[in-house]
Amino acid sequence: MNPDRPLLGIMLMLSFCAIIPLGDAIAKLLGGIIPLMQLVIVRFGMQAVLLLPVIWIAGGSFLMPRWVFKLSIIRSVLHVLGVGGMFLSLQYLPLADAVAIAFVMPFIMLILGKYVLDEEVGMRRLAACAVGFLGTMLVIQPSFAEVGLPALIPLFVAFVFSLFMLVTRQIAKHCDPIGLQCLSGGISVAIMTLIYVVIRIFDVPGVYFVMPDYNSGWLLVGLGVVGSFAHLLMTWSLRLAPSATLAPMQYLEIPVATLLGWLIFEDLPNDLAALGIVITIMAGLYVVLRERSVALSG
């Protein structure tokens, strides 16, 4: 097992947070062109295909204890649900709003880390994440007024990804992270393919695949590359630091998503949502600085 290296884990998580909103932006661009199930299958299929040669070059391995393999299946199911839910929410919500609403996740992770995994969580971090949670609620209000129940989809995504990251934390030190991500991609594709076959057998309407054109084809490739690389960084970060330490780092996703939403879709949050985003970011930054201070003093 590898010892914790919190500062390196934080840097990897911050890199993940700077990259992953680009994948969400690509998914939003493709949402009106490519069906949701096809998007998810391509996303995870690309992950498996891209990481296979990386494992060979880097000398990685698929070997893992049986209990880790079982948890990796659960992790893959959670990953599919989380990614699919986020892609679906982006069909209804602006990029920044969807990401910001999903940022109830660090609050959920801290609670789970404290009471399920018995990780040490100080009152200052809990208080700061509670403030961030209230900021997230301010973002939900105008989105709910505009689109209704779909505004709550990111809350489901937040809960699923909280469980996903906690499972990842439990198994990341016991297997090769590249092998885990590659295996996860294969398991996810198998799960989605099985679901698709069942749906076709029962002739469920509205489920179909389309042949992408040149531009959307390259966007699909970009979606797979960005998602695969970003989640590999996240897996490495959870191998090096506790989930409660890394949870607040993800607030960086919000300003990055806001910038991409403005540049690509000309969307900016309204006044109430912007206030909620600012409160969320300030709470997250406080925890980042507090965590760095504790790490340096230790």
JODA-V748272 format. One record per pair of residues at least 4 apart in sequence whose ideal C-beta (glycine too) atoms are under 7 Angstrom apart, sorted by the first residue. I is the first residue (numbers start at 0). J is the second residue. D is the distance in Angstrom with one decimal. If there is no record, write none. Layout:
<<I:J:D> <I:J:D>>
This chain:
<<0:172:4.8> <1:172:5.7> <1:238:6.4> <3:239:6.2> <3:240:5.8> <3:241:6.9> <4:8:6.1> <4:239:4.5> <4:240:7.0> <5:9:6.2> <5:240:4.4> <5:244:5.6> <5:294:5.2> <6:10:6.7> <6:294:5.7> <7:11:6.5> <7:239:5.3> <8:12:6.3> <8:236:4.5> <8:239:3.5> <8:240:2.9> <8:244:7.0> <8:245:6.1> <9:13:6.3> <9:240:6.4> <9:245:6.7> <9:248:5.7> <10:14:6.5> <11:15:6.6> <11:232:5.0> <11:235:5.1> <11:236:3.7> <11:239:7.0> <12:16:6.4> <12:233:6.6> <12:236:4.1> <12:245:4.6> <12:248:4.3> <12:249:6.9> <13:17:6.5> <13:248:5.5> <13:251:5.8> <14:18:6.4> <14:232:5.1> <15:19:5.8> <15:229:5.1> <15:232:4.3> <15:233:4.4> <15:236:6.5> <16:248:6.3> <16:249:5.2> <16:251:4.0> <16:252:4.5> <16:255:6.9> <17:251:6.3> <17:255:5.7> <18:225:6.2> <18:228:6.7> <18:229:4.4> <19:23:6.7> <19:229:4.3> <19:252:6.4> <20:24:6.3> <20:98:6.3> <20:252:5.5> <20:255:4.5> <20:256:4.1> <20:259:5.5> <21:25:6.6> <21:225:5.3> <21:259:6.5> <22:26:6.4> <22:222:5.9> <22:225:4.1> <22:226:4.6> <22:229:6.2> <23:27:6.4> <23:85:6.5> <23:89:6.2> <23:94:6.1> <23:98:6.6> <23:256:6.7> <24:28:6.6> <24:94:5.8> <24:259:4.7> <24:263:5.5> <25:29:6.4> <25:218:5.4> <25:221:5.4> <25:222:4.6> <25:225:6.7> <26:30:6.3> <26:38:6.3> <26:86:4.7> <26:89:5.7> <26:222:6.1> <27:89:4.2> <27:94:5.8> <28:218:6.1> <29:33:4.6> <29:38:6.1> <29:215:6.1> <29:218:5.5> <29:219:6.8> <29:222:6.9> <30:86:6.7> <30:89:5.8> <30:90:4.4> <32:215:5.2> <33:37:5.2> <33:38:5.2> <33:209:6.2> <33:211:6.4> <33:215:6.4> <33:219:7.0> <34:38:7.0> <34:207:6.0> <34:208:6.6> <34:209:6.5> <35:39:6.5> <35:83:6.5> <35:86:5.9> <35:87:5.9> <36:40:6.3> <36:191:6.6> <36:195:6.1> <36:206:6.1> <37:41:6.2> <37:208:5.0> <37:209:6.9> <38:42:6.2> <38:86:5.5> <39:43:6.6> <39:79:6.4> <39:82:6.0> <39:83:4.9> <39:86:6.7> <39:191:5.8> <40:44:5.7> <40:188:6.0> <40:191:4.8> <40:192:7.0> <41:45:6.1> <41:219:5.1> <41:222:6.9> <41:223:6.2> <42:46:6.9> <42:82:6.2> <42:222:5.6> <42:223:5.7> <42:226:5.3> <43:47:6.7> <43:184:4.7> <43:187:3.8> <43:188:5.1> <43:191:7.0> <44:48:6.3> <44:184:6.8> <44:188:4.9> <45:49:5.7> <45:220:6.9> <45:223:2.3> <45:224:6.8> <45:227:6.2> <46:50:6.3> <46:180:6.4> <46:184:3.4> <46:223:6.3> <46:226:6.6> <46:227:4.1> <47:51:6.7> <47:181:5.6> <47:184:3.3> <47:185:4.5> <47:188:6.3> <49:223:6.6> <49:224:6.6> <49:227:5.2> <50:54:6.1> <50:177:5.7> <50:180:5.6> <50:181:3.8> <50:184:6.8> <50:227:6.4> <51:55:6.9> <51:181:6.0> <52:56:6.1> <53:57:5.8> <53:177:5.6> <54:59:3.9> <54:177:5.4> <54:178:5.8> <54:181:5.9> <57:177:6.2> <59:175:4.5> <59:177:4.4> <59:178:4.8> <60:175:4.9> <60:178:5.3> <61:178:4.6> <61:182:5.9> <63:67:4.1> <63:68:5.5> <63:173:6.3> <63:174:3.9> <64:173:6.1> <65:69:6.6> <66:70:6.5> <67:71:6.2> <67:170:4.7> <67:173:5.0> <67:174:5.5> <68:72:7.0> <70:74:6.1> <70:166:5.6> <70:169:6.4> <70:170:5.1> <71:75:6.4> <71:170:6.3> <71:179:6.3> <71:182:6.1> <71:183:6.3> <72:76:6.7> <72:186:5.9> <73:77:6.5> <73:166:6.0> <74:78:6.2> <74:163:6.1> <74:166:4.6> <74:167:6.1> <74:183:6.4> <75:79:6.5> <75:183:4.8> <75:186:4.0> <75:187:4.8> <75:190:6.6> <76:80:6.5> <76:190:6.5> <77:81:6.1> <77:159:5.4> <77:162:5.4> <77:163:4.0> <77:166:6.7> <78:82:6.1> <78:163:5.7> <78:183:6.2> <78:187:6.1> <79:83:5.8> <79:187:5.0> <79:190:6.0> <79:191:6.4> <80:84:6.0> <80:159:4.8> <81:85:6.4> <81:156:5.4> <81:159:4.3> <81:160:4.5> <81:163:5.7> <82:86:6.3> <83:87:6.3> <84:88:6.4> <84:152:5.6> <84:155:5.3> <84:156:4.2> <84:159:6.5> <85:89:6.5> <85:97:7.0> <85:156:5.0> <87:152:5.9> <88:92:5.5> <88:97:4.7> <88:149:6.5> <88:152:4.0> <88:153:5.1> <88:156:6.6> <89:94:6.6> <89:97:5.5> <91:146:4.8> <91:149:3.9> <92:96:4.7> <92:97:4.2> <92:142:5.7> <92:146:6.5> <92:149:6.9> <92:150:6.4> <93:97:6.9> <93:260:5.5> <93:264:6.8> <93:266:4.0> <94:98:6.4> <94:256:5.1> <94:259:6.1> <94:260:3.8> <94:264:6.4> <94:266:6.5> <95:99:5.9> <95:253:6.9> <95:256:4.8> <95:257:4.1> <95:260:4.5> <95:266:6.8> <95:268:5.4> <95:276:7.0> <96:100:6.2> <96:138:5.9> <96:142:5.0> <96:268:6.1> <96:272:6.0> <97:101:6.5> <97:153:5.3> <98:102:7.0> <98:252:5.4> <98:253:5.8> <98:256:3.9> <99:135:6.3> <99:138:4.4> <99:253:5.2> <99:275:6.7> <99:276:5.2> <99:279:6.4> <100:135:6.0> <100:138:5.4> <100:139:5.4> <100:142:6.6> <100:150:6.8> <100:153:3.8> <100:154:6.6> <101:153:3.9> <101:156:5.0> <101:157:4.7> <102:131:6.7> <102:135:5.2> <102:250:6.5> <102:253:6.4> <102:279:5.7> <103:107:6.2> <103:132:5.6> <103:135:5.0> <103:154:6.1> <103:157:4.6> <104:108:6.1> <104:157:3.8> <104:160:5.5> <104:161:5.2> <104:249:7.0> <105:109:6.3> <105:128:5.5> <105:131:6.7> <105:246:3.9> <105:247:5.4> <105:249:5.9> <106:110:6.7> <106:128:4.6> <106:129:6.7> <106:131:6.6> <106:132:4.3> <107:111:6.2> <107:157:6.1> <107:158:6.1> <107:161:4.1> <108:112:5.8> <108:161:4.7> <108:164:6.2> <108:165:6.8> <108:242:5.6> <108:243:6.9> <108:246:4.2> <109:113:6.2> <109:120:5.5> <109:124:6.5> <109:125:6.2> <109:128:5.3> <109:243:5.4> <109:246:5.6> <110:114:6.1> <111:115:4.7> <111:116:6.9> <111:161:6.0> <111:165:5.6> <112:116:5.2> <112:118:4.2> <112:120:6.1> <112:165:7.0> <112:241:6.8> <112:242:5.0> <112:243:3.8> <113:118:6.2> <113:120:4.2> <113:243:6.8> <116:165:6.6> <118:241:5.1> <118:242:6.9> <118:243:4.6> <120:124:5.7> <120:125:6.0> <120:243:4.9> <122:126:6.0> <123:127:6.3> <123:289:5.9> <124:128:6.2> <124:286:5.3> <124:289:6.7> <125:129:6.3> <126:130:6.7> <127:131:6.5> <127:282:4.6> <127:285:4.8> <127:286:4.7> <128:132:6.4> <128:247:6.5> <128:282:6.6> <128:286:6.7> <129:133:6.8> <130:134:6.7> <130:278:6.4> <130:282:4.2> <131:135:6.6> <131:250:6.9> <131:279:4.6> <131:282:3.6> <131:283:5.7> <132:136:6.8> <133:278:6.7> <134:275:4.4> <134:276:6.8> <134:278:3.2> <134:279:3.6> <134:282:6.6> <135:139:6.7> <135:275:6.4> <135:279:5.7> <136:140:7.0> <137:271:5.7> <137:272:6.8> <137:274:5.8> <137:275:2.9> <137:278:6.9> <138:142:6.6> <138:272:4.6> <138:275:4.1> <138:276:6.3> <139:143:5.5> <139:150:5.9> <140:144:6.5> <140:271:6.2> <141:145:6.3> <141:269:5.3> <141:271:5.2> <141:272:5.3> <142:146:6.2> <142:150:4.0> <143:147:6.6> <143:150:4.2> <146:150:5.4> <152:156:6.5> <153:157:6.2> <154:158:6.8> <155:159:6.3> <156:160:6.0> <157:161:6.3> <158:162:6.9> <159:163:6.2> <160:164:6.1> <161:165:6.5> <162:166:6.3> <163:167:6.3> <164:168:6.4> <164:237:6.4> <164:242:5.6> <165:169:6.8> <165:242:5.7> <166:170:6.6> <167:171:5.5> <167:234:6.0> <167:237:4.9> <168:237:4.7> <168:242:4.6> <170:174:6.2> <171:176:6.4> <171:234:5.8> <171:237:4.8> <171:238:3.9> <172:238:5.6> <174:178:6.2> <174:179:5.1> <175:179:6.5> <176:180:6.4> <176:231:6.5> <176:234:4.5> <176:235:5.2> <176:238:6.0> <177:181:6.3> <177:231:6.6> <178:182:6.0> <179:183:6.1> <179:234:6.2> <180:184:6.6> <180:227:6.9> <180:230:6.3> <180:231:5.1> <180:234:5.9> <181:185:6.7> <182:186:6.2> <183:187:6.1> <184:188:6.4> <185:189:6.4> <186:190:6.4> <187:191:6.3> <188:192:6.0> <189:193:6.4> <190:194:6.5> <191:195:6.3> <192:196:6.4> <193:197:6.5> <194:198:6.3> <195:199:6.3> <196:200:6.4> <197:201:6.6> <198:203:4.5> <198:206:4.9> <211:215:3.9> <211:216:4.3> <211:219:5.9> <212:216:6.6> <213:217:6.8> <214:218:6.5> <215:219:6.4> <216:220:6.8> <217:221:6.4> <218:222:6.3> <219:223:6.7> <220:224:6.3> <221:225:5.9> <222:226:6.0> <223:227:5.9> <224:228:6.3> <225:229:6.0> <226:230:6.2> <227:231:6.4> <228:232:6.7> <229:233:6.6> <230:234:6.3> <231:235:6.6> <232:236:6.3> <233:237:6.5> <234:238:6.6> <235:239:6.7> <236:240:6.3> <236:245:5.8> <237:242:6.4> <237:245:6.6> <240:244:4.7> <240:245:5.3> <242:246:6.1> <244:290:5.9> <247:283:4.9> <247:286:3.7> <247:287:6.0> <248:287:6.4> <250:279:6.2> <250:280:5.6> <250:283:2.8> <251:255:6.3> <252:256:5.7> <253:257:6.3> <253:276:5.6> <253:279:6.3> <253:280:5.8> <254:258:6.3> <254:280:6.5> <255:259:6.4> <256:260:6.0> <257:261:6.5> <257:268:6.8> <257:276:6.8> <258:262:6.2> <259:263:5.6> <260:264:5.3> <260:266:4.4> <261:265:6.6> <261:266:6.6> <261:267:5.5> <268:272:3.6> <268:273:4.5> <268:276:5.9> <269:273:6.7> <270:274:6.5> <271:275:6.6> <272:276:6.3> <273:277:6.4> <274:278:6.4> <275:279:6.2> <276:280:6.2> <277:281:6.2> <278:282:6.4> <279:283:6.4> <280:284:6.2> <281:285:6.6> <282:286:6.9> <283:287:6.4> <284:288:6.4> <285:289:6.1> <286:290:6.1> <287:291:6.4> <288:292:6.3> <289:293:6.5> <290:294:6.3> <291:295:6.2> <292:296:6.2> <293:297:6.2>>
